[in-house]
Amino acid sequence: MKQLIFLLGFIALGVFASCERDSTSLELPNTVKVDGLWEVIAYNDSMAISTPFSIQTLTRENSMGRDSLVIKDSQNEFWNFQVSSAVNKKLGAFETELSSCEVCEEQIGIIVSNGKIINNDSIHFEIKFEDDETPFANNYIIKGRRVKG
C-alpha cells in the first residue's frame, strides 16, 4: 500500500511539473524583430525612383508606455526624414495617421501606412510627405531587405 501511495505521489508530481513547464512556454509571445538596418528602394507606383539607400528602424517606448517605431533615412539619400509610428511587434506591422518629421526644421507631416516586416528579413511600407510638390499627393512605396540587426 505504501508503494502505491508513493507511486501515485510521484506520478502527480510529474504531471504537476509538466503542466508548469507548458504554461510558461505558452506565456512567451512570438514577436517579429522590427529593429534593424535595411537596404531599401523607393518606388512611385511600380517604377523605382531611387538607388538603394539605408533606413534604420528602432523601437522605443512613447509617453503612453507603448512601443513606437522610429523610421529614419540614415543617409538622407531619398528624403530627409525621421518619423515615429505605432508598431505591433507581434504582427510586425506599423503605421501612423499623421506624424511630424523629427529631424526637419519645420513641422512637416508624414503618413506611414501598410508597414510590415516579412519573415524578419524584408520590410515594406508606404509613405507620404507634406512637403512634396503637392502635399501628401504621392504615395511612395519603400521596400527592401535587412542588412543588419
N, CA, C and O atoms as a GROMACS GRO file, in nm:
protein
  596
    1MET      N    1   0.081  -0.118   0.000
    1MET     CA    2   0.000   0.000   0.000
    1MET      C    3   0.087   0.127   0.000
    1MET      O    4   0.056   0.223  -0.070
    2LYS      N    5   0.197   0.127   0.078
    2LYS     CA    6   0.286   0.241   0.081
    2LYS      C    7   0.348   0.264  -0.056
    2LYS      O    8   0.368   0.378  -0.099
    3GLN      N    9   0.379   0.154  -0.125
    3GLN     CA   10   0.438   0.167  -0.258
    3GLN      C   11   0.340   0.229  -0.356
    3GLN      O   12   0.379   0.310  -0.441
    4LEU      N   13   0.213   0.194  -0.345
    4LEU     CA   14   0.111   0.251  -0.433
    4LEU      C   15   0.095   0.401  -0.407
    4LEU      O   16   0.086   0.479  -0.501
    5ILE      N   17   0.091   0.442  -0.279
    5ILE     CA   18   0.080   0.584  -0.244
    5ILE      C   19   0.204   0.659  -0.294
    5ILE      O   20   0.191   0.769  -0.348
    6PHE      N   21   0.322   0.600  -0.278
    6PHE     CA   22   0.445   0.661  -0.324
    6PHE      C   23   0.442   0.678  -0.476
    6PHE      O   24   0.480   0.782  -0.529
    7LEU      N   25   0.397   0.573  -0.547
    7LEU     CA   26   0.390   0.576  -0.693
    7LEU      C   27   0.291   0.683  -0.740
    7LEU      O   28   0.321   0.757  -0.834
    8LEU      N   29   0.174   0.691  -0.677
    8LEU     CA   30   0.075   0.792  -0.714
    8LEU      C   31   0.127   0.934  -0.686
    8LEU      O   32   0.103   1.026  -0.764
    9GLY      N   33   0.197   0.952  -0.576
    9GLY     CA   34   0.257   1.081  -0.543
    9GLY      C   35   0.362   1.120  -0.646
    9GLY      O   36   0.370   1.236  -0.686
   10PHE      N   37   0.442   1.025  -0.688
   10PHE     CA   38   0.546   1.050  -0.787
   10PHE      C   39   0.484   1.088  -0.922
   10PHE      O   40   0.532   1.180  -0.989
   11ILE      N   41   0.377   1.019  -0.961
   11ILE     CA   42   0.308   1.049  -1.087
   11ILE      C   43   0.247   1.190  -1.080
   11ILE      O   44   0.257   1.267  -1.175
   12ALA      N   45   0.182   1.223  -0.967
   12ALA     CA   46   0.121   1.354  -0.951
   12ALA      C   47   0.226   1.465  -0.960
   12ALA      O   48   0.202   1.569  -1.021
   13LEU      N   49   0.342   1.443  -0.899
   13LEU     CA   50   0.450   1.540  -0.906
   13LEU      C   51   0.497   1.559  -1.050
   13LEU      O   52   0.523   1.671  -1.093
   14GLY      N   53   0.508   1.450  -1.125
   14GLY     CA   54   0.549   1.458  -1.265
   14GLY      C   55   0.449   1.534  -1.350
   14GLY      O   56   0.486   1.615  -1.435
   15VAL      N   57   0.319   1.507  -1.328
   15VAL     CA   58   0.214   1.578  -1.401
   15VAL      C   59   0.218   1.726  -1.367
   15VAL      O   60   0.208   1.810  -1.457
   16PHE      N   61   0.230   1.761  -1.240
   16PHE     CA   62   0.236   1.900  -1.196
   16PHE      C   63   0.356   1.971  -1.260
   16PHE      O   64   0.342   2.084  -1.308
   17ALA      N   65   0.472   1.908  -1.260
   17ALA     CA   66   0.592   1.969  -1.317
   17ALA      C   67   0.576   1.990  -1.467
   17ALA      O   68   0.618   2.093  -1.520
   18SER      N   69   0.516   1.895  -1.536
   18SER     CA   70   0.499   1.911  -1.680
   18SER      C   71   0.398   2.020  -1.712
   18SER      O   72   0.414   2.090  -1.812
   19CYS      N   73   0.294   2.037  -1.631
   19CYS     CA   74   0.197   2.145  -1.651
   19CYS      C   75   0.264   2.280  -1.630
   19CYS      O   76   0.236   2.374  -1.705
   20GLU      N   77   0.350   2.291  -1.532
   20GLU     CA   78   0.420   2.416  -1.508
   20GLU      C   79   0.505   2.454  -1.628
   20GLU      O   80   0.507   2.570  -1.669
   21ARG      N   81   0.576   2.359  -1.685
   21ARG     CA   82   0.661   2.384  -1.800
   21ARG      C   83   0.578   2.432  -1.918
   21ARG      O   84   0.617   2.527  -1.986
   22ASP      N   85   0.465   2.368  -1.944
   22ASP     CA   86   0.381   2.404  -2.058
   22ASP      C   87   0.322   2.543  -2.043
   22ASP      O   88   0.315   2.618  -2.140
   23SER      N   89   0.279   2.579  -1.922
   23SER     CA   90   0.215   2.710  -1.905
   23SER      C   91   0.316   2.823  -1.925
   23SER      O   92   0.278   2.928  -1.976
   24THR      N   93   0.440   2.806  -1.886
   24THR     CA   94   0.538   2.913  -1.907
   24THR      C   95   0.572   2.926  -2.053
   24THR      O   96   0.594   3.038  -2.101
   25SER      N   97   0.578   2.816  -2.127
   25SER     CA   98   0.612   2.827  -2.268
   25SER      C   99   0.500   2.894  -2.346
   25SER      O  100   0.526   2.958  -2.448
   26LEU      N  101   0.374   2.882  -2.300
   26LEU     CA  102   0.263   2.948  -2.367
   26LEU      C  103   0.264   3.098  -2.340
   26LEU      O  104   0.208   3.175  -2.419
   27GLU      N  105   0.325   3.142  -2.233
   27GLU     CA  106   0.326   3.284  -2.198
   27GLU      C  107   0.427   3.365  -2.279
   27GLU      O  108   0.418   3.487  -2.283
   28LEU      N  109   0.522   3.299  -2.342
   28LEU     CA  110   0.623   3.372  -2.418
   28LEU      C  111   0.565   3.411  -2.553
   28LEU      O  112   0.538   3.323  -2.635
   29PRO      N  113   0.544   3.540  -2.579
   29PRO     CA  114   0.484   3.581  -2.705
   29PRO      C  115   0.584   3.570  -2.820
   29PRO      O  116   0.703   3.596  -2.803
   30ASN      N  117   0.534   3.533  -2.934
   30ASN     CA  118   0.617   3.536  -3.054
   30ASN      C  119   0.611   3.677  -3.109
   30ASN      O  120   0.503   3.729  -3.136
   31THR      N  121   0.726   3.739  -3.125
   31THR     CA  122   0.730   3.875  -3.178
   31THR      C  123   0.821   3.879  -3.299
   31THR      O  124   0.915   3.800  -3.312
   32VAL      N  125   0.792   3.970  -3.386
   32VAL     CA  126   0.872   3.992  -3.505
   32VAL      C  127   0.980   4.094  -3.469
   32VAL      O  128   0.952   4.192  -3.401
   33LYS      N  129   1.100   4.070  -3.514
   33LYS     CA  130   1.210   4.163  -3.488
   33LYS      C  131   1.198   4.280  -3.585
   33LYS      O  132   1.219   4.265  -3.705
   34VAL      N  133   1.163   4.396  -3.532
   34VAL     CA  134   1.141   4.513  -3.618
   34VAL      C  135   1.261   4.608  -3.621
   34VAL      O  136   1.273   4.688  -3.714
   35ASP      N  137   1.348   4.600  -3.522
   35ASP     CA  138   1.466   4.687  -3.520
   35ASP      C  139   1.567   4.639  -3.623
   35ASP      O  140   1.582   4.519  -3.645
   36GLY      N  141   1.636   4.734  -3.684
   36GLY     CA  142   1.743   4.693  -3.774
   36GLY      C  143   1.783   4.800  -3.873
   36GLY      O  144   1.727   4.909  -3.876
   37LEU      N  145   1.880   4.764  -3.955
   37LEU     CA  146   1.925   4.847  -4.065
   37LEU      C  147   1.880   4.778  -4.192
   37LEU      O  148   1.902   4.658  -4.209
   38TRP      N  149   1.816   4.852  -4.281
   38TRP     CA  150   1.755   4.797  -4.401
   38TRP      C  151   1.808   4.866  -4.524
   38TRP      O  152   1.828   4.988  -4.524
   39GLU      N  153   1.832   4.789  -4.630
   39GLU     CA  154   1.865   4.848  -4.760
   39GLU      C  155   1.736   4.845  -4.841
   39GLU      O  156   1.679   4.738  -4.865
   40VAL      N  157   1.691   4.962  -4.883
   40VAL     CA  158   1.561   4.973  -4.948
   40VAL      C  159   1.571   5.054  -5.076
   40VAL      O  160   1.671   5.121  -5.103
   41ILE      N  161   1.465   5.047  -5.154
   41ILE     CA  162   1.449   5.128  -5.275
   41ILE      C  163   1.311   5.192  -5.266
   41ILE      O  164   1.215   5.129  -5.220
   42ALA      N  165   1.300   5.318  -5.310
   42ALA     CA  166   1.172   5.388  -5.314
   42ALA      C  167   1.111   5.372  -5.452
   42ALA      O  168   1.180   5.380  -5.554
   43TYR      N  169   0.981   5.349  -5.454
   43TYR     CA  170   0.906   5.332  -5.578
   43TYR      C  171   0.790   5.430  -5.580
   43TYR      O  172   0.734   5.463  -5.476
   44ASN      N  173   0.754   5.476  -5.700
   44ASN     CA  174   0.632   5.550  -5.721
   44ASN      C  175   0.554   5.465  -5.819
   44ASN      O  176   0.594   5.449  -5.935
   45ASP      N  177   0.444   5.410  -5.774
   45ASP     CA  178   0.374   5.301  -5.843
   45ASP      C  179   0.471   5.184  -5.850
   45ASP      O  180   0.519   5.139  -5.746
   46SER      N  181   0.502   5.134  -5.968
   46SER     CA  182   0.595   5.020  -5.977
   46SER      C  183   0.732   5.063  -6.028
   46SER      O  184   0.819   4.979  -6.050
   47MET      N  185   0.752   5.193  -6.046
   47MET     CA  186   0.878   5.243  -6.100
   47MET      C  187   0.973   5.285  -5.989
   47MET      O  188   0.938   5.364  -5.902
   48ALA      N  189   1.094   5.229  -5.992
   48ALA     CA  190   1.196   5.267  -5.893
   48ALA      C  191   1.236   5.412  -5.917
   48ALA      O  192   1.266   5.452  -6.029
   49ILE      N  193   1.237   5.491  -5.809
   49ILE     CA  194   1.273   5.633  -5.821
   49ILE      C  195   1.396   5.668  -5.738
   49ILE      O  196   1.431   5.785  -5.724
   50SER      N  197   1.461   5.565  -5.683
   50SER     CA  198   1.583   5.590  -5.606
   50SER      C  199   1.680   5.474  -5.628
   50SER      O  200   1.642   5.365  -5.671
   51THR      N  201   1.803   5.501  -5.596
   51THR     CA  202   1.901   5.394  -5.587
   51THR      C  203   1.885   5.334  -5.448
   51THR      O  204   1.819   5.393  -5.363
   52PRO      N  205   1.944   5.218  -5.421
   52PRO     CA  206   1.933   5.162  -5.286
   52PRO      C  207   1.988   5.259  -5.181
   52PRO      O  208   2.093   5.321  -5.200
   53PHE      N  209   1.916   5.272  -5.072
   53PHE     CA  210   1.960   5.354  -4.960
   53PHE      C  211   1.924   5.284  -4.831
   53PHE      O  212   1.849   5.186  -4.831
   54SER      N  213   1.978   5.332  -4.721
   54SER     CA  214   1.958   5.267  -4.591
   54SER      C  215   1.855   5.341  -4.508
   54SER      O  216   1.851   5.464  -4.506
   55ILE      N  217   1.772   5.264  -4.439
   55ILE     CA  218   1.688   5.321  -4.335
   55ILE      C  219   1.714   5.242  -4.208
   55ILE      O  220   1.750   5.125  -4.212
   56GLN      N  221   1.698   5.308  -4.098
   56GLN     CA  222   1.716   5.250  -3.965
   56GLN      C  223   1.581   5.245  -3.897
   56GLN      O  224   1.506   5.342  -3.901
   57THR      N  225   1.549   5.132  -3.834
   57THR     CA  226   1.427   5.123  -3.754
   57THR      C  227   1.467   5.087  -3.612
   57THR      O  228   1.558   5.006  -3.590
   58LEU      N  229   1.398   5.147  -3.517
   58LEU     CA  230   1.430   5.126  -3.376
   58LEU      C  231   1.303   5.146  -3.294
   58LEU      O  232   1.235   5.247  -3.308
   59THR      N  233   1.271   5.049  -3.209
   59THR     CA  234   1.154   5.065  -3.123
   59THR      C  235   1.194   5.140  -2.998
   59THR      O  236   1.306   5.128  -2.949
   60ARG      N  237   1.100   5.219  -2.947
   60ARG     CA  238   1.120   5.290  -2.821
   60ARG      C  239   0.983   5.306  -2.756
   60ARG      O  240   0.879   5.300  -2.823
   61GLU      N  241   0.985   5.324  -2.627
   61GLU     CA  242   0.860   5.342  -2.554
   61GLU      C  243   0.819   5.488  -2.561
   61GLU      O  244   0.899   5.577  -2.534
   62ASN      N  245   0.692   5.512  -2.597
   62ASN     CA  246   0.646   5.651  -2.604
   62ASN      C  247   0.591   5.696  -2.469
   62ASN      O  248   0.594   5.620  -2.372
   63SER      N  249   0.541   5.817  -2.462
   63SER     CA  250   0.496   5.874  -2.335
   63SER      C  251   0.377   5.799  -2.275
   63SER      O  252   0.353   5.811  -2.154
   64MET      N  253   0.304   5.724  -2.354
   64MET     CA  254   0.189   5.649  -2.303
   64MET      C  255   0.228   5.506  -2.265
   64MET      O  256   0.142   5.424  -2.233
   65GLY      N  257   0.358   5.476  -2.268
   65GLY     CA  258   0.405   5.344  -2.227
   65GLY      C  259   0.392   5.238  -2.335
   65GLY      O  260   0.409   5.119  -2.308
   66ARG      N  261   0.363   5.280  -2.458
   66ARG     CA  262   0.352   5.185  -2.569
   66ARG      C  263   0.475   5.196  -2.657
   66ARG      O  264   0.541   5.300  -2.662
   67ASP      N  265   0.504   5.087  -2.726
   67ASP     CA  266   0.617   5.091  -2.819
   67ASP      C  267   0.581   5.172  -2.943
   67ASP      O  268   0.469   5.166  -2.992
   68SER      N  269   0.677   5.247  -2.991
   68SER     CA  270   0.663   5.313  -3.121
   68SER      C  271   0.787   5.277  -3.202
   68SER      O  272   0.890   5.240  -3.147
   69LEU      N  273   0.775   5.289  -3.331
   69LEU     CA  274   0.885   5.256  -3.421
   69LEU      C  275   0.937   5.385  -3.480
   69LEU      O  276   0.861   5.464  -3.536
   70VAL      N  277   1.067   5.406  -3.470
   70VAL     CA  278   1.132   5.522  -3.532
   70VAL      C  279   1.188   5.475  -3.666
   70VAL      O  280   1.262   5.377  -3.672
   71ILE      N  281   1.151   5.545  -3.772
   71ILE     CA  282   1.198   5.512  -3.907
   71ILE      C  283   1.277   5.632  -3.956
   71ILE      O  284   1.227   5.744  -3.956
   72LYS      N  285   1.401   5.608  -3.997
   72LYS     CA  286   1.488   5.720  -4.037
   72LYS      C  287   1.564   5.685  -4.164
   72LYS      O  288   1.620   5.576  -4.177
   73ASP      N  289   1.566   5.780  -4.259
   73ASP     CA  290   1.653   5.769  -4.376
   73ASP      C  291   1.793   5.799  -4.326
   73ASP      O  292   1.828   5.915  -4.304
   74SER      N  293   1.872   5.696  -4.307
   74SER     CA  294   2.003   5.708  -4.242
   74SER      C  295   2.100   5.799  -4.316
   74SER      O  296   2.185   5.864  -4.254
   75GLN      N  297   2.090   5.803  -4.448
   75GLN     CA  298   2.187   5.878  -4.527
   75GLN      C  299   2.127   5.998  -4.600
   75GLN      O  300   2.197   6.065  -4.676
   76ASN      N  301   2.000   6.025  -4.578
   76ASN     CA  302   1.929   6.132  -4.649
   76ASN      C  303   1.942   6.118  -4.801
   76ASN      O  304   1.954   6.217  -4.872
   77GLU      N  305   1.940   5.996  -4.848
   77GLU     CA  306   1.950   5.969  -4.991
   77GLU      C  307   1.818   5.990  -5.063
   77GLU      O  308   1.815   6.042  -5.175
   78PHE      N  309   1.708   5.952  -5.000
   78PHE     CA  310   1.577   5.962  -5.062
   78PHE      C  311   1.505   6.089  -5.017
   78PHE      O  312   1.463   6.171  -5.099
   79TRP      N  313   1.492   6.106  -4.887
   79TRP     CA  314   1.419   6.219  -4.829
   79TRP      C  315   1.475   6.238  -4.688
   79TRP      O  316   1.505   6.139  -4.621
   80ASN      N  317   1.490   6.357  -4.644
   80ASN     CA  318   1.537   6.381  -4.509
   80ASN      C  319   1.420   6.361  -4.414
   80ASN      O  320   1.338   6.451  -4.395
   81PHE      N  321   1.411   6.242  -4.353
   81PHE     CA  322   1.300   6.219  -4.263
   81PHE      C  323   1.338   6.125  -4.149
   81PHE      O  324   1.424   6.038  -4.162
   82GLN      N  325   1.272   6.147  -4.040
   82GLN     CA  326   1.270   6.055  -3.926
   82GLN      C  327   1.133   6.072  -3.865
   82GLN      O  328   1.090   6.183  -3.835
   83VAL      N  329   1.064   5.961  -3.847
   83VAL     CA  330   0.926   5.965  -3.802
   83VAL      C  331   0.899   5.850  -3.706
   83VAL      O  332   0.959   5.743  -3.717
   84SER      N  333   0.810   5.873  -3.612
   84SER     CA  334   0.767   5.767  -3.521
   84SER      C  335   0.629   5.719  -3.563
   84SER      O  336   0.545   5.798  -3.605
   85SER      N  337   0.608   5.589  -3.552
   85SER     CA  338   0.478   5.532  -3.585
   85SER      C  339   0.443   5.425  -3.483
   85SER      O  340   0.531   5.371  -3.416
   86ALA      N  341   0.315   5.395  -3.473
   86ALA     CA  342   0.272   5.286  -3.387
   86ALA      C  343   0.324   5.156  -3.445
   86ALA      O  344   0.334   5.142  -3.567
   87VAL      N  345   0.357   5.060  -3.358
   87VAL     CA  346   0.408   4.931  -3.404
   87VAL      C  347   0.341   4.820  -3.327
   87VAL      O  348   0.316   4.832  -3.207
   88ASN      N  349   0.312   4.712  -3.395
   88ASN     CA  350   0.262   4.590  -3.334
   88ASN      C  351   0.369   4.484  -3.358
   88ASN      O  352   0.377   4.426  -3.466
   89LYS      N  353   0.451   4.458  -3.256
   89LYS     CA  354   0.563   4.366  -3.271
   89LYS      C  355   0.517   4.223  -3.298
   89LYS      O  356   0.585   4.147  -3.367
   90LYS      N  357   0.402   4.188  -3.245
   90LYS     CA  358   0.352   4.052  -3.266
   90LYS      C  359   0.322   4.027  -3.414
   90LYS      O  360   0.349   3.918  -3.466
   91LEU      N  361   0.268   4.128  -3.482
   91LEU     CA  362   0.235   4.115  -3.624
   91LEU      C  363   0.345   4.170  -3.716
   91LEU      O  364   0.344   4.145  -3.836
   92GLY      N  365   0.439   4.246  -3.658
   92GLY     CA  366   0.541   4.310  -3.740
   92GLY      C  367   0.482   4.419  -3.827
   92GLY      O  368   0.532   4.446  -3.937
   93ALA      N  369   0.376   4.484  -3.778
   93ALA     CA  370   0.306   4.586  -3.855
   93ALA      C  371   0.327   4.723  -3.792
   93ALA      O  372   0.342   4.735  -3.670
   94PHE      N  373   0.329   4.828  -3.876
   94PHE     CA  374   0.345   4.963  -3.825
   94PHE      C  375   0.277   5.062  -3.919
   94PHE      O  376   0.267   5.039  -4.039
   95GLU      N  377   0.230   5.174  -3.860
   95GLU     CA  378   0.168   5.280  -3.938
   95GLU      C  379   0.146   5.403  -3.851
   95GLU      O  380   0.153   5.396  -3.728
   96THR      N  381   0.120   5.514  -3.915
   96THR     CA  382   0.082   5.636  -3.846
   96THR      C  383  -0.016   5.713  -3.934
   96THR      O  384   0.001   5.720  -4.055
   97GLU      N  385  -0.116   5.770  -3.872
   97GLU     CA  386  -0.211   5.850  -3.949
   97GLU      C  387  -0.147   5.981  -3.992
   97GLU      O  388  -0.163   6.024  -4.107
   98LEU      N  389  -0.075   6.044  -3.902
   98LEU     CA  390  -0.001   6.166  -3.933
   98LEU      C  391   0.097   6.192  -3.821
   98LEU      O  392   0.058   6.205  -3.705
   99SER      N  393   0.225   6.199  -3.856
   99SER     CA  394   0.329   6.231  -3.760
   99SER      C  395   0.411   6.345  -3.815
   99SER      O  396   0.406   6.375  -3.934
  100SER      N  397   0.487   6.409  -3.728
  100SER     CA  398   0.576   6.517  -3.770
  100SER      C  399   0.717   6.463  -3.788
  100SER      O  400   0.761   6.374  -3.715
  101CYS      N  401   0.785   6.517  -3.887
  101CYS     CA  402   0.925   6.481  -3.909
  101CYS      C  403   1.006   6.524  -3.788
  101CYS      O  404   0.997   6.639  -3.744
  102GLU      N  405   1.086   6.433  -3.733
  102GLU     CA  406   1.161   6.460  -3.611
  102GLU      C  407   1.297   6.524  -3.637
  102GLU      O  408   1.364   6.564  -3.542
  103VAL      N  409   1.340   6.533  -3.763
  103VAL     CA  410   1.471   6.590  -3.793
  103VAL      C  411   1.463   6.710  -3.887
  103VAL      O  412   1.566   6.761  -3.932
  104CYS      N  413   1.343   6.755  -3.916
  104CYS     CA  414   1.324   6.868  -4.005
  104CYS      C  415   1.310   6.997  -3.924
  104CYS      O  416   1.261   6.995  -3.811
  105GLU      N  417   1.354   7.107  -3.982
  105GLU     CA  418   1.343   7.236  -3.914
  105GLU      C  419   1.197   7.276  -3.896
  105GLU      O  420   1.161   7.332  -3.793
  106GLU      N  421   1.115   7.247  -3.994
  106GLU     CA  422   0.972   7.279  -3.988
  106GLU      C  423   0.894   7.154  -3.949
  106GLU      O  424   0.944   7.043  -3.963
  107GLN      N  425   0.775   7.172  -3.902
  107GLN     CA  426   0.688   7.061  -3.863
  107GLN      C  427   0.622   7.000  -3.987
  107GLN      O  428   0.505   7.026  -4.015
  108ILE      N  429   0.697   6.920  -4.060
  108ILE     CA  430   0.647   6.858  -4.183
  108ILE      C  431   0.574   6.729  -4.147
  108ILE      O  432   0.626   6.645  -4.074
  109GLY      N  433   0.453   6.716  -4.200
  109GLY     CA  434   0.373   6.597  -4.174
  109GLY      C  435   0.416   6.479  -4.261
  109GLY      O  436   0.452   6.496  -4.377
  110ILE      N  437   0.411   6.359  -4.202
  110ILE     CA  438   0.445   6.236  -4.272
  110ILE      C  439   0.340   6.132  -4.236
  110ILE      O  440   0.302   6.118  -4.120
  111ILE      N  441   0.295   6.058  -4.337
  111ILE     CA  442   0.200   5.950  -4.316
  111ILE      C  443   0.267   5.819  -4.358
  111ILE      O  444   0.318   5.808  -4.470
  112VAL      N  445   0.267   5.722  -4.270
  112VAL     CA  446   0.320   5.588  -4.299
  112VAL      C  447   0.202   5.492  -4.292
  112VAL      O  448   0.127   5.492  -4.195
  113SER      N  449   0.186   5.410  -4.395
  113SER     CA  450   0.077   5.313  -4.396
  113SER      C  451   0.126   5.178  -4.449
  113SER      O  452   0.230   5.168  -4.514
  114ASN      N  453   0.048   5.076  -4.420
  114ASN     CA  454   0.074   4.939  -4.467
  114ASN      C  455   0.215   4.890  -4.438
  114ASN      O  456   0.271   4.813  -4.517
  115GLY      N  457   0.272   4.932  -4.326
  115GLY     CA  458   0.406   4.890  -4.291
  115GLY      C  459   0.407   4.748  -4.237
  115GLY      O  460   0.321   4.710  -4.158
  116LYS      N  461   0.505   4.670  -4.281
  116LYS     CA  462   0.516   4.534  -4.230
  116LYS      C  463   0.658   4.482  -4.246
  116LYS      O  464   0.730   4.516  -4.340
  117ILE      N  465   0.694   4.397  -4.151
  117ILE     CA  466   0.818   4.321  -4.158
  117ILE      C  467   0.777   4.180  -4.200
  117ILE      O  468   0.690   4.120  -4.138
  118ILE      N  469   0.839   4.128  -4.304
  118ILE     CA  470   0.801   3.998  -4.359
  118ILE      C  471   0.914   3.900  -4.334
  118ILE      O  472   1.027   3.922  -4.377
  119ASN      N  473   0.882   3.791  -4.264
  119ASN     CA  474   0.979   3.685  -4.234
  119ASN      C  475   1.107   3.737  -4.168
  119ASN      O  476   1.214   3.679  -4.187
  120ASN      N  477   1.097   3.845  -4.092
  120ASN     CA  478   1.210   3.905  -4.021
  120ASN      C  479   1.322   3.955  -4.110
  120ASN      O  480   1.423   4.003  -4.059
  121ASP      N  481   1.310   3.944  -4.242
  121ASP     CA  482   1.421   3.987  -4.327
  121ASP      C  483   1.382   4.083  -4.440
  121ASP      O  484   1.468   4.126  -4.516
  122SER      N  485   1.254   4.116  -4.451
  122SER     CA  486   1.209   4.211  -4.553
  122SER      C  487   1.121   4.317  -4.489
  122SER      O  488   1.050   4.291  -4.391
  123ILE      N  489   1.126   4.437  -4.545
  123ILE     CA  490   1.044   4.547  -4.496
  123ILE      C  491   0.968   4.608  -4.613
  123ILE      O  492   1.018   4.612  -4.726
  124HIS      N  493   0.847   4.653  -4.586
  124HIS     CA  494   0.762   4.716  -4.687
  124HIS      C  495   0.674   4.818  -4.617
  124HIS      O  496   0.611   4.786  -4.516
  125PHE      N  497   0.668   4.940  -4.669
  125PHE     CA  498   0.573   5.039  -4.619
  125PHE      C  499   0.549   5.146  -4.725
  125PHE      O  500   0.627   5.161  -4.819
  126GLU      N  501   0.441   5.218  -4.706
  126GLU     CA  502   0.407   5.329  -4.794
  126GLU      C  503   0.423   5.457  -4.713
  126GLU      O  504   0.396   5.460  -4.593
  127ILE      N  505   0.468   5.565  -4.780
  127ILE     CA  506   0.493   5.689  -4.709
  127ILE      C  507   0.454   5.808  -4.796
  127ILE      O  508   0.475   5.808  -4.918
  128LYS      N  509   0.396   5.910  -4.732
  128LYS     CA  510   0.358   6.034  -4.799
  128LYS      C  511   0.414   6.150  -4.719
  128LYS      O  512   0.424   6.145  -4.597
  129PHE      N  513   0.453   6.258  -4.792
  129PHE     CA  514   0.516   6.373  -4.729
  129PHE      C  515   0.436   6.500  -4.754
  129PHE      O  516   0.386   6.524  -4.864
  130GLU      N  517   0.424   6.581  -4.651
  130GLU     CA  518   0.354   6.708  -4.663
  130GLU      C  519   0.434   6.806  -4.748
  130GLU      O  520   0.375   6.892  -4.814
  131ASP      N  521   0.567   6.796  -4.747
  131ASP     CA  522   0.650   6.890  -4.823
  131ASP      C  523   0.678   6.844  -4.966
  131ASP      O  524   0.771   6.893  -5.030
  132ASP      N  525   0.598   6.751  -5.016
  132ASP     CA  526   0.605   6.709  -5.157
  132ASP      C  527   0.549   6.824  -5.242
  132ASP      O  528   0.490   6.917  -5.187
  133GLU      N  529   0.568   6.820  -5.374
  133GLU     CA  530   0.516   6.926  -5.462
  133GLU      C  531   0.370   6.956  -5.431
  133GLU      O  532   0.332   7.072  -5.411
  134THR      N  533   0.289   6.853  -5.428
  134THR     CA  534   0.152   6.864  -5.382
  134THR      C  535   0.146   6.784  -5.252
  134THR      O  536   0.168   6.663  -5.254
  135PRO      N  537   0.118   6.850  -5.140
  135PRO     CA  538   0.124   6.779  -5.011
  135PRO      C  539   0.045   6.649  -5.009
  135PRO      O  540  -0.072   6.644  -5.046
  136PHE      N  541   0.113   6.544  -4.966
  136PHE     CA  542   0.057   6.410  -4.948
  136PHE      C  543   0.001   6.348  -5.078
  136PHE      O  544  -0.072   6.250  -5.070
  137ALA      N  545   0.035   6.402  -5.194
  137ALA     CA  546  -0.022   6.350  -5.319
  137ALA      C  547   0.046   6.222  -5.367
  137ALA      O  548  -0.020   6.135  -5.424
  138ASN      N  549   0.175   6.210  -5.344
  138ASN     CA  550   0.248   6.092  -5.392
  138ASN      C  551   0.258   5.986  -5.283
  138ASN      O  552   0.297   6.014  -5.170
  139ASN      N  553   0.223   5.866  -5.320
  139ASN     CA  554   0.231   5.752  -5.228
  139ASN      C  555   0.356   5.672  -5.266
  139ASN      O  556   0.355   5.594  -5.362
  140TYR      N  557   0.464   5.693  -5.192
  140TYR     CA  558   0.589   5.623  -5.221
  140TYR      C  559   0.588   5.488  -5.151
  140TYR      O  560   0.547   5.477  -5.036
  141ILE      N  561   0.633   5.386  -5.221
  141ILE     CA  562   0.644   5.252  -5.164
  141ILE      C  563   0.792   5.228  -5.136
  141ILE      O  564   0.876   5.239  -5.226
  142ILE      N  565   0.822   5.195  -5.014
  142ILE     CA  566   0.960   5.167  -4.972
  142ILE      C  567   0.966   5.018  -4.940
  142ILE      O  568   0.889   4.967  -4.859
  143LYS      N  569   1.060   4.949  -5.004
  143LYS     CA  570   1.074   4.806  -4.973
  143LYS      C  571   1.218   4.763  -4.993
  143LYS      O  572   1.293   4.818  -5.074
  144GLY      N  573   1.254   4.662  -4.914
  144GLY     CA  574   1.392   4.614  -4.921
  144GLY      C  575   1.415   4.502  -4.823
  144GLY      O  576   1.323   4.432  -4.781
  145ARG      N  577   1.543   4.485  -4.787
  145ARG     CA  578   1.583   4.371  -4.704
  145ARG      C  579   1.669   4.417  -4.589
  145ARG      O  580   1.731   4.524  -4.593
  146ARG      N  581   1.672   4.333  -4.485
  146ARG     CA  582   1.753   4.361  -4.367
  146ARG      C  583   1.900   4.338  -4.401
  146ARG      O  584   1.936   4.238  -4.463
  147VAL      N  585   1.985   4.432  -4.360
  147VAL     CA  586   2.129   4.415  -4.377
  147VAL      C  587   2.202   4.402  -4.244
  147VAL      O  588   2.315   4.353  -4.240
  148LYS      N  589   2.136   4.446  -4.134
  148LYS     CA  590   2.199   4.435  -4.003
  148LYS      C  591   2.091   4.448  -3.896
  148LYS      O  592   1.994   4.523  -3.912
  149GLY      N  593   2.110   4.375  -3.789
  149GLY     CA  594   2.018   4.388  -3.675
  149GLY      C  595   1.927   4.278  -3.662
  149GLY      O  596   1.845   4.277  -3.571
   0.00000   0.00000   0.00000
